[in-house]
Structure formats: structure tokens, C-alpha cells
Amino acid sequence: MPRPQASFAVADAADTPLAASTADAIVCIDALQVVPDKGGLLREIARVLRPGGRAVITTWERRGSEPADLPPVYSIADAAALAGAAGLLVIAREEHQDWHGQERAFYQAVIAHDNDQAEPALRLLAEEARELLPHSAHVRRLLLVATV
């Protein structure tokens, strides 16, 4: 039974101070693709996750034989296989077709609102959008649910 408390730690994603088998749930939203040691992050999730606990991970994955010049954020070829190699049992892998359209629409709206007076966060997001939007047809957005 889950405990009615939560705690947070700021640490290297592949080497946290958390004790083994202590987390009932782990949420990793859009971080796997930007972490240099993807296998290390997933092994750390497997290490700290309590047996029967759940990890929910969102990320992007290459569609197949895409152009070699994709940005590094799109380097994952098979997220479920990476998770399995790290000791996680993937119990759900979902890709929803409407995610691609929603992401494109979001990025286009961000770019449309970017200007010299825009908030710094919007300016950074617009920069990301300009870099990633041209490559979005070559990747899929995934939701993975895993356990140990």
C-alpha cells in the first residue's frame, strides 16, 4: 500500500542518493531524451523502484531509418528496449497519433508568439521549437509504464 507522503531529491538522474527499492512510483517526464546516460537513468529507476511500484516515462523515439542529422534529443531508437536492458519490465508502451499534431500545433503557436518582448521562457521554448519542429515527422512520442 502506498504511503501518504512524497519527497523530492535534486541529484544526478543516474546516481541519486535514494535508497534501493524505496520508491512506490517514479515519474520521468520528457527527461530521458536529454540525459547523457540514458541507460544509467533507467538503471537508477529500476534500482530505487519498489517491487510492484510503477515508473511512468514520457520521451521521444526515432521512427526508424531517419536522417542522420536529427538533433541529439531524438537519439533514442527503442525506449522500451533500453528500459528492459536496465532491468525494467515495460507493462505499457503507448503512442497516440494525435500527439504529433498537438505537438506541431503547440510549437507553431509558440513560434508565432515569440518576439523581442516575450518572456524568457517563451523565447527559449521558441528556440527549441525552431530546432525540433523540422524533424518532428521522424520521431514518435511515447508513454512507457514499467515496473521491476
C-alpha positions as CSV (number, residue, x, y, z in Angstrom):
1,M,0.0,0.0,0.0
2,P,1.4,3.4,-1.0
3,R,2.5,5.7,1.8
4,P,0.7,9.0,2.1
5,Q,3.8,11.1,1.6
6,A,6.1,12.3,-1.2
7,S,9.6,13.5,-1.2
8,F,11.9,15.0,-3.8
9,A,15.6,15.0,-4.4
10,V,17.8,17.0,-6.7
11,A,20.6,14.8,-8.0
12,D,22.2,13.3,-11.0
13,A,19.5,11.3,-12.6
14,A,21.7,8.3,-13.0
15,D,23.1,8.4,-9.4
16,T,20.6,9.6,-6.8
17,P,21.0,9.4,-3.0
18,L,17.8,7.4,-2.7
19,A,17.9,4.0,-1.1
20,A,17.2,0.9,-3.2
21,S,13.7,-0.4,-3.5
22,T,12.0,2.6,-1.7
23,A,10.0,4.4,-4.4
24,D,6.4,3.4,-4.9
25,A,6.2,5.5,-8.1
26,I,8.6,7.4,-10.3
27,V,7.6,9.9,-13.0
28,C,10.1,10.9,-15.6
29,I,8.5,13.4,-18.0
30,D,10.5,14.4,-21.1
31,A,13.9,13.9,-19.4
32,L,15.2,10.6,-20.8
33,Q,15.9,12.1,-24.2
34,V,18.1,14.9,-22.7
35,V,20.1,12.9,-20.2
36,P,23.5,11.9,-21.5
37,D,23.5,8.5,-19.7
38,K,20.1,7.2,-20.7
39,G,20.9,3.6,-19.5
40,G,22.1,4.9,-16.2
41,L,18.9,6.9,-15.6
42,L,16.8,3.8,-16.4
43,R,19.0,1.6,-14.2
44,E,18.6,4.1,-11.4
45,I,14.8,4.0,-11.8
46,A,15.0,0.2,-11.6
47,R,17.2,0.3,-8.5
48,V,15.1,2.7,-6.5
49,L,11.7,1.4,-7.5
50,R,10.0,-0.9,-5.0
51,P,8.9,-4.3,-6.3
52,G,5.4,-3.7,-7.7
53,G,5.9,0.0,-8.0
54,R,5.4,1.8,-11.2
55,A,7.5,4.1,-13.3
56,V,5.9,6.4,-15.9
57,I,8.2,7.7,-18.6
58,T,7.5,10.0,-21.5
59,T,10.0,10.5,-24.2
60,W,10.6,10.7,-28.0
61,E,11.9,7.8,-30.1
62,R,13.2,7.7,-33.7
63,R,10.8,6.1,-36.2
64,G,13.4,4.0,-38.0
65,S,15.9,5.0,-40.6
66,E,15.6,8.7,-40.2
67,P,18.2,11.3,-41.5
68,A,21.4,11.1,-39.6
69,D,21.3,14.8,-38.8
70,L,18.5,14.6,-36.3
71,P,19.1,16.6,-33.1
72,P,20.7,14.6,-30.2
73,V,17.4,14.9,-28.3
74,Y,16.0,12.4,-30.9
75,S,18.7,9.8,-30.4
76,I,16.6,7.0,-28.8
77,A,15.9,4.2,-31.2
78,D,13.9,1.9,-28.9
79,A,13.0,3.3,-25.5
80,A,11.3,0.0,-24.4
81,A,14.4,-2.0,-25.2
82,L,16.5,0.5,-23.3
83,A,14.2,0.2,-20.3
84,G,14.3,-3.6,-20.5
85,A,18.1,-3.7,-20.7
86,A,18.1,-1.5,-17.5
87,G,16.1,-4.1,-15.6
88,L,12.6,-2.6,-16.0
89,L,9.6,-4.6,-17.2
90,V,7.6,-2.5,-19.6
91,I,4.0,-3.2,-19.0
92,A,2.6,-0.5,-21.4
93,R,4.0,1.3,-24.4
94,E,1.7,3.8,-25.9
95,E,1.9,6.1,-28.9
96,H,-1.1,8.2,-29.7
97,Q,-1.4,9.5,-33.3
98,D,-2.9,12.9,-32.2
99,W,0.2,13.6,-30.1
100,H,2.2,14.5,-33.2
101,G,-0.4,17.0,-34.4
102,Q,-0.8,18.5,-30.9
103,E,3.0,19.0,-30.6
104,R,3.2,20.6,-34.0
105,A,0.4,23.0,-33.2
106,F,1.9,23.9,-29.8
107,Y,5.3,24.6,-31.3
108,Q,3.8,26.6,-34.1
109,A,1.8,28.7,-31.6
110,V,5.0,29.3,-29.5
111,I,6.9,30.4,-32.6
112,A,4.0,32.8,-33.5
113,H,4.1,34.4,-30.1
114,D,7.9,34.8,-30.0
115,N,9.2,38.4,-30.2
116,D,11.8,40.6,-28.5
117,Q,9.3,41.4,-25.7
118,A,8.3,37.8,-25.0
119,E,9.0,36.2,-21.6
120,P,12.5,34.5,-21.5
121,A,10.8,31.1,-21.0
122,L,8.8,31.5,-24.2
123,R,11.9,32.7,-26.1
124,L,13.7,29.5,-25.1
125,L,10.8,27.3,-26.0
126,A,10.5,29.0,-29.4
127,E,14.2,28.3,-29.9
128,E,13.6,24.7,-29.1
129,A,10.6,24.6,-31.4
130,R,12.6,26.0,-34.3
131,E,15.2,23.4,-33.8
132,L,12.9,20.4,-33.3
133,L,9.8,21.1,-35.4
134,P,11.5,20.4,-38.8
135,H,12.4,16.9,-37.5
136,S,9.1,16.1,-35.8
137,A,7.9,13.8,-38.6
138,H,10.8,11.5,-37.9
139,V,10.0,10.8,-34.3
140,R,7.2,9.4,-32.2
141,R,6.2,10.5,-28.7
142,L,5.9,7.6,-26.2
143,L,4.5,6.9,-22.9
144,L,6.1,3.9,-21.1
145,V,4.8,2.3,-17.9
146,A,7.3,0.0,-16.2
147,T,7.8,-2.0,-13.0
148,V,10.5,-4.2,-11.6
